[in-house]
Amino acid sequence: MVDDVEKHWHDPGLFRRVVLYSVCVLAAAALVFAVIAEWAARREPCARAERTFCDTAAQAVILGGPGLVLVAGTVGAFIATYRVWRRGRAWPIWQGAGWFLLTVTLAYLAIGAGTVAA
C-alpha cells in the first residue's frame, strides 16, 4: 500500500496515458455527435423543418449517443482509478480524469436536455 502521507504520485508515463484516454473519450463523443447530426440532417421528417433535430427521435439520439460515450468513458476512468490504486500507483491522476469526464458528461446532458426541452 502507498503511504498517503508520502504522496509519491508523480508518474509522467501514467499521466500521458490518462490524458490520451480522456482526449480519446472526448473525440469519440464528438465523432458520435457529428455522425448523429449528419444523420438527423438527412432524415426525411426533418428535411423541411426549421430545426435540424425536429422530432423526438432525433433529439433523443443526439442527447443519448454522445452521452452514453461520455458515461462509458467516465466509468472506465473510475474503474482504472480503482485498478491503479490496488497496484499502489498514482491513482489520483485517474481519479482527476474521472471527475473531469463526469463534469463534461453532466454539463453536456444538462445543456442538451435544456435545449431539447425548449
Secondary structure, DSSP 8 states (H G I E B T S, - for coil): ---TTT-----HHHHHHHHHHHHHHHHHHHHHHHHHHHHHHH-STTTTSSSSS-SHHHHHHHHHHHHHHHHHHHHHHHHHHHHHHHTTS-HHHHHHHHHHHHHHHHHHHHHHHHHHH-
